[in-house]
Amino acid sequence: MPNCELKFWNNPEAKEFVKFVRSELSHYGMKLIFGRGVEVNTGGFRSSGYFDERKIKVASKCPDWLTVLVHEYSHFLQWRNRAEEYEDMLVNNTDSLFIIHRWIDGEEFRPSTVKKAFVKARRMEKKCEMMALDLIKKHNLPIKEDHFIKQANCHIYYYHMMEKTRKRFIKNEMFYCRALERVIPNTFQCNNIHYIPQKVYQLALRSF
């Protein structure tokens, strides 16, 4: 879903939001770190950014760096506010994201455990994306609402694709595919926690 945000480094609202996030994190002894590349190391694999309850790290050359920052800051807010969907991530006393990534890397779990882990992860991510949209509006960030919602829904469908393929995407085109963008809903009213449309699945499959 092409919409390069690298130009936003000099946007006044974006710069002010970066300062705001740094300040908020500092109250909890945390830091905001920008990696120098397109991706950052995330505990054994690469991603655009992450929040690990100690810091937020974002790849500074990621085409969607500002969207990633808003998303990861929303995870921080889930942590800070002890949001129910953030607190309820355990399956059999094990973190759902830990289960997902260990399963993808080859460790075996009961099918019911894997399924529960993915549902909990998608639920948490969807709540995070909805919070992020509110932040975009509140801080007047230069991110188009329609584009953001489509990208957010794509992110949630990504968890479906990992569950169905037992892979992280091989090519990053899932998030930059115009054909996929056309069929992804532009509303959060869709039931993408439990369901992925066949058209979305077939187009997303090209990235795996």
C-alpha positions in Angstrom: 0.0 0.0 0.0 2.3 2.7 -1.3 2.5 5.9 0.8 6.1 6.7 1.6 6.4 8.5 4.9 10.1 9.3 4.7 9.2 12.9 3.8 7.4 13.2 7.2 10.7 13.5 9.1 10.5 17.3 8.5 6.7 17.6 9.1 6.1 19.8 12.2 3.3 17.6 13.6 5.4 14.4 13.1 8.4 16.0 14.8 6.3 17.2 17.7 4.8 13.7 18.1 8.3 12.1 18.2 9.1 14.6 21.0 5.8 13.7 22.8 6.5 10.0 22.6 10.0 10.4 24.0 8.7 12.5 26.9 5.9 10.0 27.7 8.3 7.0 27.6 10.8 8.8 29.8 8.3 8.9 32.6 8.4 5.1 32.8 12.2 4.8 32.3 11.8 3.8 28.7 13.4 5.1 25.5 12.5 5.7 21.9 15.2 4.4 19.6 15.4 4.8 15.8 17.3 2.1 14.0 19.4 3.2 11.0 17.9 0.8 8.4 14.7 -0.3 6.8 14.2 -2.9 9.4 15.3 -3.6 13.0 16.2 -6.9 14.8 13.3 -8.3 16.7 14.4 -11.2 18.8 15.5 -13.5 16.0 13.7 -11.9 13.0 13.4 -8.5 11.3 10.6 -6.1 11.5 9.7 -2.4 11.1 9.6 -1.8 14.8 8.5 -3.1 18.2 7.6 -2.3 21.8 9.1 -4.6 24.5 8.1 -2.9 27.7 11.5 -1.3 27.9 11.7 0.7 24.8 10.1 1.5 21.4 12.4 0.8 18.5 11.5 1.9 14.9 13.4 1.5 11.7 14.1 5.1 10.6 14.2 4.2 6.8 11.0 2.2 6.9 8.6 3.8 4.3 5.9 3.7 7.0 8.0 4.8 10.0 5.5 7.3 11.4 2.6 4.7 11.2 4.9 2.2 12.9 5.7 4.7 15.6 2.1 5.4 16.3 1.3 1.7 16.3 4.1 0.8 18.8 3.2 3.8 21.0 -0.4 2.4 21.1 1.1 -0.9 22.4 2.8 1.2 25.1 -0.5 2.7 26.0 -2.1 -0.8 26.2 0.7 -1.7 28.6 0.5 1.5 30.6 -3.3 1.3 30.9 -3.3 -2.4 31.6 -5.8 -2.8 28.8 -7.8 -6.0 29.0 -6.7 -7.3 25.5 -3.0 -6.7 26.4 -3.3 -8.4 29.8 -5.2 -11.3 28.4 -2.4 -12.7 26.1 -1.6 -15.9 27.9 -2.5 -19.4 26.7 -1.7 -22.1 29.2 0.4 -19.6 31.1 2.5 -18.8 28.0 2.5 -15.5 26.1 0.6 -15.8 22.8 3.3 -14.0 20.7 5.9 -16.3 22.2 3.8 -19.3 21.1 3.3 -17.9 17.6 6.9 -17.2 16.9 8.2 -20.4 18.5 5.6 -22.4 16.5 6.7 -20.7 13.2 10.3 -21.5 14.1 9.4 -25.2 14.4 8.4 -25.9 18.0 5.2 -28.0 18.3 2.1 -26.9 20.3 -1.4 -28.3 20.4 -3.5 -27.0 17.4 -6.0 -25.6 19.9 -3.2 -23.7 21.6 -1.9 -22.2 18.4 -5.4 -21.2 17.4 -6.1 -19.5 20.7 -2.8 -17.7 20.5 -3.5 -16.2 17.1 -7.0 -15.1 18.0 -5.7 -13.3 21.1 -2.9 -11.7 19.1 -5.3 -10.4 16.4 -7.7 -9.1 19.1 -4.8 -7.2 20.8 -3.5 -5.9 17.4 -7.0 -4.7 16.3 -7.5 -2.8 19.5 -4.1 -1.3 19.1 -4.8 -0.1 15.5 -8.1 1.5 16.7 -6.1 3.4 19.4 -3.6 4.4 16.8 -6.2 5.9 14.6 -7.4 8.0 17.5 -3.8 9.2 18.1 -3.5 10.2 14.4 -6.6 12.4 14.7 -5.6 13.8 18.1 -2.1 14.8 17.0 -3.1 15.9 13.5 -0.5 13.6 12.0 -0.1 13.6 8.2 -1.4 10.0 7.7 -4.5 9.6 5.6 -7.3 7.9 7.6 -8.5 5.7 4.7 -5.0 4.5 3.9 -4.2 3.8 7.6 -7.3 1.7 8.2 -6.6 -0.4 5.1 -3.0 -0.9 6.2 -4.1 -1.7 9.8 -6.5 -4.3 8.5 -3.7 -5.7 6.3 -1.6 -6.1 9.5 -4.4 -8.1 11.2 -4.8 -10.3 8.0 -1.0 -10.8 8.2 -1.6 -12.8 11.4 -4.1 -15.0 9.5 -1.5 -15.6 6.9 1.1 -16.6 9.4 -1.4 -19.0 10.9 -2.3 -20.5 7.6 1.2 -20.8 6.1 3.3 -21.2 9.3 5.6 -18.6 7.8 6.6 -15.0 8.2 6.2 -13.3 4.9 9.2 -13.9 2.5 8.6 -10.8 0.5 7.3 -7.5 2.0 4.9 -6.9 -0.8 1.9 -7.8 1.3 1.9 -4.3 2.7 2.7 -2.5 -0.6 0.4 -4.4 -3.0 -2.1 -2.2 -4.9 -4.2 -5.2 -5.8 -4.5 -6.2 -2.2 -5.2 -2.6 -1.1 -8.3 -2.6 -3.4 -9.9 -5.6 -1.7 -9.1 -4.8 2.0 -11.9 -3.1 3.9 -11.5 0.6 4.8 -13.4 0.2 8.1 -12.7 -1.5 11.4 -16.2 -3.0 11.3 -15.0 -6.1 9.4 -14.6 -9.3 11.4 -10.9 -9.8 10.7 -10.1 -11.2 14.1 -11.7 -14.5 13.1 -12.0 -14.4 9.4 -9.9 -13.6 6.2 -11.7 -13.2 2.9 -10.7 -15.6 0.2 -9.7 -12.7 -2.2 -7.4 -11.2 0.5 -5.9 -14.7 1.2 -5.1 -15.4 -2.4 -3.4 -12.1 -3.0 -1.5 -12.1 0.3 -0.3 -15.6 -0.5 2.1 -14.2 -3.1 4.2 -12.8 -0.2 4.7 -16.2 1.5 
